[in-house]
Amino acid sequence: MFDKEILKKLIECEYPNCLCIDKNIDLDAEEIKVIVEDGYRVVKASKTVDPKEAVGESIGIEKISLETAPLLFTELETMMEDEQNHQEYYEGAYERLIENNVPFYALDISGLKWTEIDTKEDFTTAKKIFNEET
């Protein structure tokens, strides 16, 4: 679930390939942590990134350009063909593209509401986040 302002910011962002990043997160092993250079260009996005080097967490909401989409689908297909990758996260395809100089940029959405829902407990948390008085 996410605040519609995140989508608005993503659409209006000047960069064609963007990962929404929350900088107000306590980073640990579970998050997709992002390292940037020159302020916005993503150089690494992975669970293996050292939290001390990361600018924040990729929240799983992205914008992919028309030119990059076929490259992304090819990477995902390649990953799925190898059984060793069947437990990998889709962000691994972004990493592979970044390594091949396909530019991705971070879009800071810190302060906006969002949450990932994987469990009943996550759903309870989401209800609390989105039912708060603002």
Secondary structure as UniProt FT lines:
FT   HELIX           4..12
FT   STRAND          18..22
FT   TURN            29..30
FT   STRAND          33..37
FT   TURN            38..40
FT   STRAND          41..46
FT   TURN            47..48
FT   TURN            51..53
FT   STRAND          56..63
FT   TURN            66..68
FT   HELIX           69..81
FT   HELIX           83..85
FT   TURN            86..87
FT   HELIX           91..99
FT   TURN            100..101
FT   STRAND          105..108
FT   TURN            110..111
FT   HELIX           120..131
//
